[in-house]
Amino acid sequence: MSATATRWLGVLLIASAGFCSTATAARAPSLQGGQAPRAPSPPPPAIPLPETRIAAVVNDEAISVADVTSRLKMVMLSSNLPDTPEMRQRIANQVLRQLVDEKLQMQEAKRQNVTASEAEINKAYAQIEKQNNLPPGQLEQILKQHGIERSALVDQLTASIVWAKLVRRRLLSETSLVSDEEIDYALQRAKENANEPQSRVAEIFLAVDNPQQDEEVRRLAERLTEQMKQGARFSAVAQQFSQSATAAVGGDIGWVRPEQLSPELGKALAQMRPGELSPPIRTGAGYYLLLVLDRRSGRSEDPGETLLHLVQIVFPLPSQANDAIRRAAIIEAQNAKTTAKSCDEMLRIGKEKGSPQLSSEGRLRAEQIAPGMRKIVSGLQPGQSSPPILQKNGVGVIMLCGKEAPSAPTIPTREQIAETLTRQRLDTLARRYMRDLRRAAFVDVRV
């Protein structure tokens, strides 16, 4: 159940979005026999009562306002959205819709006698701790610190597990599994297009089930776009809001070419650059947000694909630096170039004598470096440093630690292709299955 568990990973130590199946108001102790106490006593400290008003009725089961509030709180925690009354109000309808869907999934599982075993739930729970580098038991402590019961997370994991089982069962009953012929065809296509440019793309999909929802879903897509531009992580937002199967892996759909996507998405992808987030894209099924994670040319001989291991140090300059200050910084940079015999030593000098914030180590493909800087770096051999480089924020020195020639295009294995095709088929089936459950259900929203 690693894919189920992965859905819970996010920007904080936990990325959970559970719901409380029941909400019970706390009761104050009553006086026996109606007698007053002998002496006045101070009132007990106020205990916050859970909100027991009904937010929605799904067939014969209720979702309380407390359930919605709990989910909102956890969505904020996991997706790094600002926890403000305005933001809660903006996403409340989508959160309630998710809770309704989960209720329908659990009801369908009950009808089909599909359950999640304790071992499956514990495995998924433990996977969350493992993925977040938490020792056993610490996840529960973190949940308590945020006022979240363990049962809320368990309920959500249970819904995820039984829904995956239901969808796979329906796939087996309605259609055959991915055939060898389909795998052969996809593999042949992958080989034919191995040298074509590809983009690694992540998606967020927000379904529009009827025209009345279009405006609301579009506004949500726009709000999520704005929040991600302000720092919310795409993968965490995808895990909480995306209605695609890729939500379990932060929206990552892997390496694709524009023509492999729908016309609307392919057209948008062809115009995007690495690191760019698309505006909401309307398709027949709903709205998509795309993020280009990376791009590769596909040509093994392309020098732009060479991976460079670099260290850069910077000796900062004030905004109004005069010539004397610039010369002093250039001398410092030249001394670092002369002194450092390795990348570790260069980085240490930069952090001790230059700017710790601007001195860094990393790996970049040649094509990712600005043309002027690329020309300087391309002339270096491993272990060599550039001359001092005057930049906007200071005087820098770059040392080349190593370089890796571009490898031949990677052809996916039959197993990887089968997994991708199965996921796509399950995704399509899950959407149709969920749409059928919604259409057949009685749902009374009261907030």
Secondary structure, DSSP 8 states (H G I E B T S, - for coil): -HHHHHTT--SSS-------S----------GGG---SS-------------SEEEEETTEEEEHHHHHHHHHHHHHHHT----HHHHHHHHHHHHHHHHHHHHHHHHHHHTT----HHHHHHHHHHHHHHTT--TTHHHHHHHHTT--HHHHHHHHHHHHHHHHHHHHHHHHHS----HHHHHHHHHHHHHTTTS-EEEEEEEEEE--SGGGHHHHHHHHHHHHHHHHTT--HHHHHHHH--SGGGGGTTEEEEE-GGGS-HHHHHHHHT--TT-B---EE-SSEEEEEEEEEEE---TT-GGG-EEEEEEEEEE--TT--HHHHHHHHHHHHHHHHH--SHHHHHHHHHHHS-TTT-EEEEEEGGGS-HHHHHHHHT--TT-B---EE-SSEEEEEEEEEEE---------HHHHHHHHHHHHHHHHHHHHHHHHHHHS-EEE--
